[in-house]
Amino acid sequence: PSELVDLAYEAGISAFALTDHDTVSGVDEALEAAKRLAKDRANPVRVIPGIEVSAVYGGQEIHILGLNVDHKNAGFLETLKGYEMARDERNEKMAVLLAAQGFDISMEKMREAFPESVLTRAHFARYLKDHSWVASMAEAFDRYLGVGCPCYLPKREITPKEAIWCIRLAGGHPVLAHPPQYKLEKEELEALVRSLKAWGLEGIEAIYSTYSQGQERSMRDLAKKFHLFITGGSDFHGSNKPSIHLGTGLGTLFVPWELLNNIQ
């Protein structure tokens, strides 16, 4: 997290939200790094405490961002602990399934390879690639880890209503992340947004690294139709998404400072 703050400063980014999946464990480090940086630099970086909660809607995984959360709220942290336990159980079972495919893998080896990380399928894919068992992370997902593949296991089904409740419990602002990725028809997406708003959704991620101009325009229109504010993000994942850069995405992403007013 502290390296992200340095990277943001070097990239000329004024603010970024740290939105790890289902955890806020890195927020304190990022905030402390930003605080230290502010003492020495004329243009400090603002860190927005956040989270990205995975939920299931109609059998499909969707992601709800929580922006400007109180990352020390006791009820919020207790809820996340339950999510973590379910994720750890899933990871243990996926490691067993991968080992049954003939790979020399275990959770102990995964933790050694990725210390202090919240392990996800992307880490399993990276492990397979790093050991030259697959040519790419994409191949790992296509052959082993993707939906319908032999080592795929669904997550515990956290509902969007529960995800939004969890975020609002911490005083955060719930935002639907990257809607075009769900590949829903227009009517289906509108039905999703209508339901989410009834449960407390406040915004839509309308500016995103991989959107086409048409997709961004559609997301802005969708937000306007349901009286939701918009946010933007690069969805930077470091070396797991090497073509995506912090703040600038594929090179042309621009998220205006003014959008911060929506999550104060």
C-alpha positions in Angstrom: 0.0 0.0 0.0 2.8 2.5 0.8 4.3 1.7 -2.7 1.0 2.6 -4.2 1.2 6.1 -2.6 4.7 6.6 -4.0 3.5 5.4 -7.4 0.5 7.8 -7.3 2.8 10.7 -6.5 5.2 9.8 -9.3 2.2 9.6 -11.7 0.9 13.0 -10.7 -2.3 11.6 -9.2 -4.0 13.9 -6.6 -6.1 11.2 -5.0 -6.9 7.5 -5.3 -9.1 5.0 -3.5 -7.6 1.8 -2.2 -10.3 -0.8 -2.9 -9.0 -4.3 -2.3 -11.4 -7.1 -2.6 -13.3 -7.8 0.6 -10.7 -6.3 2.9 -9.5 -3.0 4.3 -6.3 -4.4 5.7 -4.0 -2.2 3.6 -5.8 1.1 4.3 -3.8 2.1 7.4 -0.5 1.6 5.7 -1.6 3.7 2.7 -2.9 6.5 4.9 0.3 6.6 7.0 2.4 6.7 3.8 0.4 9.6 2.4 0.8 11.4 5.7 4.5 11.0 5.7 4.7 12.1 2.0 2.7 15.3 2.8 5.5 16.5 5.1 8.0 16.5 2.3 6.2 17.1 -0.9 4.3 20.2 -2.2 1.5 18.1 -3.8 0.5 15.3 -1.4 -1.6 12.4 -2.5 -5.0 11.9 -0.8 -5.9 8.3 0.0 -9.6 7.4 0.1 -10.3 4.4 2.3 -12.3 1.9 0.3 -13.2 -1.7 -0.5 -14.6 -3.8 -3.3 -17.2 -6.3 -2.1 -17.9 -9.3 -4.3 -21.6 -10.2 -4.5 -23.9 -12.5 -6.5 -26.9 -11.4 -8.4 -28.9 -13.8 -10.5 -26.2 -16.3 -10.4 -23.6 -13.8 -11.6 -20.8 -12.2 -9.6 -20.9 -8.4 -9.4 -18.7 -6.0 -7.5 -19.8 -3.2 -5.2 -17.3 -0.5 -4.4 -17.4 1.1 -1.0 -15.8 4.6 -1.1 -14.7 6.6 1.9 -15.6 3.9 4.4 -14.8 4.1 8.1 -12.3 1.2 7.9 -12.2 0.9 11.7 -16.0 0.4 12.2 -16.4 -2.7 14.5 -19.5 -4.0 12.9 -18.1 -3.6 9.4 -14.9 -5.4 10.3 -16.8 -8.2 11.9 -18.8 -8.7 8.7 -15.6 -8.7 6.6 -14.1 -11.3 8.9 -17.0 -13.6 8.0 -16.3 -13.0 4.3 -12.6 -13.7 4.8 -13.3 -17.1 6.5 -15.5 -18.1 3.6 -12.8 -17.0 1.1 -10.1 -18.9 2.9 -12.2 -22.1 2.9 -12.8 -21.7 -0.9 -9.0 -21.2 -1.5 -8.2 -24.3 0.5 -10.5 -26.4 -1.6 -9.2 -24.9 -4.9 -5.6 -25.7 -3.9 -6.7 -29.3 -3.4 -8.4 -29.4 -6.8 -5.3 -28.0 -8.5 -3.1 -30.5 -6.7 -5.4 -33.3 -8.0 -4.6 -32.0 -11.5 -1.0 -32.8 -10.9 0.4 -29.4 -9.8 2.8 -29.1 -6.9 0.7 -26.6 -5.0 -0.7 -26.1 -1.5 -2.0 -23.2 0.6 1.3 -23.2 2.5 3.2 -22.7 -0.8 0.7 -20.1 -1.9 1.2 -18.1 1.3 4.9 -18.3 0.9 4.7 -17.0 -2.7 2.3 -14.2 -1.8 2.9 -13.2 1.8 0.4 -10.8 3.4 -1.8 -11.0 0.3 -5.6 -11.6 0.2 -5.5 -14.6 -2.1 -7.8 -14.8 -5.1 -8.0 -16.8 -8.2 -5.6 -14.4 -9.9 -3.0 -15.4 -7.4 -3.5 -19.1 -8.2 -3.2 -18.2 -11.9 -0.1 -16.2 -11.3 1.4 -19.2 -9.3 0.7 -21.6 -12.2 2.3 -19.1 -14.7 5.3 -18.4 -12.5 6.0 -22.1 -12.4 5.6 -22.4 -16.2 2.7 -24.8 -15.9 0.7 -22.5 -18.1 1.9 -20.0 -20.7 -0.3 -17.1 -19.3 -2.7 -16.2 -16.6 -5.4 -16.2 -19.2 -4.7 -19.9 -19.9 -4.9 -20.7 -16.2 -8.4 -19.3 -16.1 -9.4 -20.8 -19.4 -8.3 -24.3 -18.5 -8.5 -24.5 -14.7 -9.9 -21.5 -12.8 -12.7 -20.0 -14.9 -16.4 -20.7 -14.4 -17.1 -24.3 -15.5 -13.4 -25.4 -15.3 -12.3 -28.3 -13.1 -10.8 -26.2 -10.3 -13.4 -23.5 -10.1 -15.5 -23.1 -7.0 -18.2 -20.5 -6.6 -17.8 -18.0 -3.8 -20.2 -17.9 -0.8 -23.1 -16.0 -2.2 -23.1 -12.6 -0.6 -26.1 -10.7 -1.9 -25.8 -7.2 -3.3 -28.2 -6.0 -0.6 -25.9 -7.4 2.1 -22.8 -5.9 0.4 -24.5 -2.4 0.3 -25.6 -2.8 3.9 -22.0 -3.6 4.9 -20.6 -0.6 3.2 -23.3 1.8 4.5 -22.7 0.4 8.0 -19.2 1.8 7.7 -20.5 5.2 6.5 -19.3 4.5 3.0 -20.8 5.3 -0.4 -21.8 2.1 -2.4 -21.0 2.3 -6.1 -21.6 -0.4 -8.8 -18.2 -1.2 -10.3 -17.6 -1.6 -14.1 -21.2 -2.6 -15.2 -20.2 -3.4 -18.8 -18.1 -6.3 -17.6 -21.2 -8.2 -16.5 -22.4 -8.4 -20.2 -26.0 -7.8 -19.3 -28.6 -6.7 -21.8 -29.8 -3.1 -21.4 -33.0 -4.1 -19.7 -31.2 -6.6 -17.4 -28.7 -3.9 -16.3 -31.4 -1.4 -15.7 -33.3 -4.0 -13.6 -30.1 -4.6 -11.6 -29.5 -0.9 -11.0 -33.1 -0.4 -10.0 -32.8 -3.1 -7.4 -29.5 -1.9 -6.1 -30.8 1.7 -5.7 -33.7 0.4 -3.7 -31.1 -1.2 -1.3 -29.0 2.0 -1.1 -26.7 2.2 -4.1 -25.5 5.8 -4.6 -23.2 5.7 -7.7 -22.0 4.0 -10.9 -18.4 3.7 -12.1 -18.9 5.5 -15.4 -15.2 6.2 -16.2 -13.0 3.1 -16.5 -9.8 1.9 -18.1 -11.3 -0.4 -20.7 -14.6 1.4 -21.6 -15.2 2.5 -25.1 -16.6 6.0 -25.6 -20.0 4.4 -26.2 -19.8 2.4 -22.9 -18.8 5.5 -20.9 -21.7 7.5 -22.5 -24.1 4.6 -21.6 -22.9 4.5 -18.0 -23.3 8.2 -17.6 -26.9 8.0 -19.1 -27.7 5.1 -16.7 -26.5 7.1 -13.7 -28.5 10.1 -14.8 -31.7 8.0 -15.3 -31.5 6.6 -11.8 -30.3 9.8 -10.1 -26.9 8.3 -9.1 -23.6 10.0 -9.1 -20.6 8.8 -11.1 -17.1 7.7 -10.2 -14.1 6.7 -12.1 -11.2 4.3 -11.6 -8.3 2.6 -13.4 -8.8 -0.7 -11.6 -5.1 -1.0 -11.2 -4.0 -4.5 -10.2 -0.2 -4.2 -10.5 1.5 -7.0 -12.4 -1.7 -9.0 -12.5 -3.0 -6.5 -15.1 0.3 -5.2 -16.6 -1.3 -3.1 -19.3 -3.4 -1.0 -16.7 -1.5 1.9 -15.1 -2.5 3.5 -11.9 -4.8 6.5 -12.6 -4.3 6.5 -16.3 -5.5 3.0 -17.2 -4.5 2.2 -20.7 -2.9 5.6 -21.0 -5.8 8.0 -21.7 -8.0 7.6 -18.6 -8.8 10.9 -16.8 -10.9 11.1 -13.6 -11.8 14.7 -12.7 -11.0 15.8 -9.1 -14.6 17.2 -8.9 -16.0 13.7 -8.6 -14.5 13.5 -5.1 -17.4 15.8 -4.0 -19.7 12.9 -4.5 -18.1 10.8 -1.7 -17.2 13.4 0.9 
